[in-house]
């Protein structure tokens, strides 16, 4: 039987005989803990009216990466209790708070600079651009701010006070030359959010599109919850609700505000509530919907940039309650909030819950929907302390640097305040031939004895995502390892995994 290397994560061989199939897989990724928040001691500060500490708590957004330096935000903590902007080396050293947002005025939720940043930073040169979801002085109950600061922590500048008129709860900024583009989840003319533009010096604010009115459904969507993807003077984005069926939409518009087009209305069966980053390659958009799909726990989808040929690449399976972890678990994760990262022909993403520990997963799959792999299961939280060793609930998307995926876990960690993690992209091992042949009334699967560290696994269908060790005895004659499989009424799939 012939094998060949397929993309970054998979070494795949597939053959069918008598309803029996064999598949060859690759090594799983290795994880490393980069940083744990809250270890410096945190507690309620009555002056700030919030939980405070020296480094921040609950990193909800994904990271921005420049070389081996990671940049991110925490939605709470810091000495003002209103969140931080931080930087840390990829090996966990050199952590520093670049900026700590000032305390909110109690009873008014306003301040001078913003509070509770929950959106990924945009990096351009040596400048970071970001959004705070609350605070500022734009309204009595602060609607948030847009800001910039240097990667060295210098020159923090508030660019805009957000308000219901121009939009509140901004979901991150996209930098295109001298111009910023973003989405506001709420506010705008009809209260259902907007797409806006702003110069990097804080001037020339303009609304490019205000999402139309509607309580549940409308013509164009409502409440955009993700940043925009910009390419060739076109912006692509999503709304988390609204549209024809109330499940959200995918849209495109030109950077000058013209040509707004709804590319897809989600129906629930194909996904519900897209909230994460989109990826674009070869004229095809890729993303995730947080809910809906076959297991009602979200989907990974693809769509041509012109709105044609929408398809579900993967539906996350249902969860079941696990009393030992006091959480809902499954084999592949649930609720992919952070979108996808495209690298080397593979899509990478996170789920905020589900998985073996109920604390979320990191996953990978091919752009054609094949080779779905759970790269990492975050461990169960201690029911009494809400802590673990590696973090839990990765809401944000992933970033790639030096063959490592980096991300944030909002909760868990040794202090229960979240953590940063790195996950290696597994390198393909040397090809191993998994042979299949008929021997009498049985089928013989065999592979070289020198291929150590591999385990023969089986499942009843490639879409099931439920691989388990082979039920049959493995023999080893010193030259080959082999398994004899009797005739089966239904198809079985086999793979070598390590």
C-alpha positions, -999 to +999 in steps of 0.1 A: +000+000+000+013+035-009+016+063+016+023+100+011+027+131+032-004+152+032-002+189+044+014+199+077-003+177+103-013+145+085+005+115+069-025+098+053-030+064+037-065+051+030-075+018+013-108-001+012-111-039+010-141-060+022-155-029+040-122-025+059-102+007+057-068+018+071-055+053+078-020+064+089-019+094+112+009+115+128+022+125+162+002+148+184+013+183+192+032+192+224+021+220+247+039+244+269+026+268+296+039+303+287+025+323+316-001+321+344-020+352+355-028+362+391+001+344+408+012+377+423-018+379+445-052+394+437-081+405+458-110+429+459-099+465+461-127+487+476-111+519+462-111+506+426-143+486+433-128+456+414-104+427+416-068+441+413-034+426+410-001+433+393-005+415+360-042+413+351-068+385+350-088+368+323-072+372+289-102+367+266-086+379+233-061+362+211-025+374+209-006+396+185+029+382+177+061+399+165+090+374+164+093+358+198+073+386+216+036+381+224+012+410+230-022+408+246-048+423+269-066+411+300-102+421+306-097+427+343-072+431+370-041+453+370-036+478+397-067+497+385-089+466+383-099+476+347-076+455+327-041+457+312-021+456+280+009+432+284+039+418+266+058+385+273+084+365+255+073+332+239+093+312+265+073+329+293+101+353+303+101+391+303+065+396+313+056+432+316+025+453+318+027+479+290-003+497+303-029+494+331-063+510+327-074+534+354-102+526+379-138+532+368-158+559+386-180+538+408-217+541+398-209+556+364-185+531+348-165+560+332-128+569+333-104+588+311-088+559+292-112+529+289-116+496+307-121+459+302-103+453+269-116+420+253-104+423+217-072+412+200-046+439+195-036+450+160+001+454+155+016+477+129+054+484+131+061+493+167+026+504+175-003+485+190-039+494+183-067+482+205-102+486+219-116+488+255-151+475+258-161+499+286-150+531+303-140+563+286-160+595+287-182+592+256-214+584+275-226+585+311-221+547+313-188+545+294-191+529+260-154+521+257-125+536+238-101+530+210-064+535+218-028+530+206+005+527+224+041+517+215+053+481+218+076+494+245+046+507+265+053+544+257+029+570+243-005+556+252-030+577+233-068+575+234-080+578+198-118+578+204-145+577+231-171+552+219-208+561+223-242+547+213-241+570+184-209+557+168-211+522+183-200+505+215-182+473+224-156+474+196-143+439+186-108+447+175-092+469+148-078+461+114-049+483+102-047+491+065-019+518+059-030+549+077-065+538+084-082+516+110-113+496+104-135+480+130-169+466+141-189+479+170-211+452+184-238+476+197-250+511+190-250+528+157-280+543+140-303+513+146-287+500+178-276+467+162-239+476+156-218+491+128-187+490+107-165+520+110-133+537+099-108+559+117-074+573+109-045+561+130-042+596+145-078+595+158-092+617+131-118+612+104-142+588+122-169+575+099-196+548+099-193+527+068-224+506+075-250+506+103-268+473+106-305+475+101-332+474+127-348+442+139-354+424+171-344+389+160-342+388+122-333+415+096-318+418+062-281+422+070-274+408+105-268+424+139-243+425+167-210+419+148-187+402+174-154+397+154-128+419+138-127+425+101-106+408+075-092+432+049-079+423+015-076+444-017-099+472-006-125+447+005-135+441+042-150+407+052-168+402+085-196+385+104-226+392+126-234+370+156-272+374+153-298+386+129-300+379+092-328+361+075-329+332+101-316+350+132-284+330+132-260+357+120-245+365+086-212+368+067-208+400+048-184+420+026-181+457+018-156+480+002-133+500+024-151+532+012-184+518+025-199+509-009-210+475-021-222+460+011-233+424+004-246+396+026-226+365+016-245+340+038-273+338+062-268+311+089-297+287+094-286+269+126-282+236+108-250+250+092-239+270+122-251+297+146-235+329+159-201+334+141-180+353+165-143+346+155-116+355+131-120+347+094-092+334+072-089+339+034-069+320+009-073+314-028-106+333-029-121+311-001-131+323+034-129+300+064-143+305+098-163+291+128-198+294+141-201+292+178-233+271+179-255+251+157-245+223+133-251+186+137-240+184+173-254+219+182-220+229+194-207+248+164-192+243+130-161+251+109-172+264+075-159+276+041-173+300+016-161+315-016-154+352-012-182+360-038-208+342-016-210+310-035-204+274-025-209+276+013-201+243+030-197+229+066-163+214+069-169+200+105-196+199+131-186+196+167-203+168+186-227+169+214-215+170+250-225+149+280-223+157+317-193+143+335-198+143+373-161+137+380-152+171+365-186+188+370-185+198+333-198+188+299-173+168+279-169+152+244-141+140+222-136+171+200-146+203+218-176+226+218-184+262+209-155+274+187-156+311+196-122+323+183-123+315+145-095+299+126-059+305+117-048+292+083-012+279+079+004+254+056-030+243+042-044+235+076-070+253+097-063+257+135-087+269+161-099+266+197-131+256+214-141+273+246-155+242+263-160+205+258-132+182+251-120+154+275-118+178+305-147+200+296-123+230+296-119+234+258-096+222+231-072+232+203-080+215+170-068+212+134-083+201+101-076+204+064-092+230+043-113+203+026-127+192+060-106+160+063-081+150+089-098+166+119-075+163+149-079+174+185-044+187+192-049+194+228-075+189+256-073+214+284-076+196+317-106+197+340-109+225+365-108+216+402-145+220+412-136+236+445-109+261+433-116+265+396-079+260+390-058+236+369-022+235+355-028+246+319-057+270+318-093+266+306-118+282+282-097+296+253-121+322+238-096+339+215-081+328+183-046+315+178-014+331+166+016+314+149+053+320+155+084+297+150+063+266+145+043+272+177+006+281+180+001+306+209-032+315+226-049+326+257-070+306+282-095+329+299-099+309+331-081+282+350-044+281+356-028+279+390-046+310+403-078+305+384-072+338+365-062+324+331-030+315+313-011+318+281-001+286+262+020+275+233+014+244+212+039+230+188+029+221+152+038+184+151+063+175+124+055+145+102+075+114+111+091+092+084+064+075+063+053+041+076+036+017+052+005+002+066-002-028+043-035-046+039-040-080+022-064-109+021-053-141+039-080-168+037-112-154+050-095-127+070-076-094+063-041-089+075-029-054+085+009-051+089+036-025+093+074-027+100+086-037+135+111-008+133+082+017+134+082+020+171+059+043+191+029+038+168-005+024+180-031+008+157-064+025+163-099+019+148-133+036+145-165+030+126-165+061+105-141+089+097-167+115+107-173+100+141-141+114+156-140+085+181-108+066+176-099+039+201-071+013+203-076-017+180-097-045+195-075-072+180-042-087+192-010-073+176+017-099+167+053-091+161+077-115+143+107-092+145+102-080+110+066-069+109+038-061+134+005-074+122-032-078+131-056-103+116-091-089+111-120-113+106-148-103+080-170-075+093-206-066+085-199-029+086-170-007+075-141-002+099-114+024+097-078+018+110-049+041+115-015+042+131-012+070+156+014+083+180 
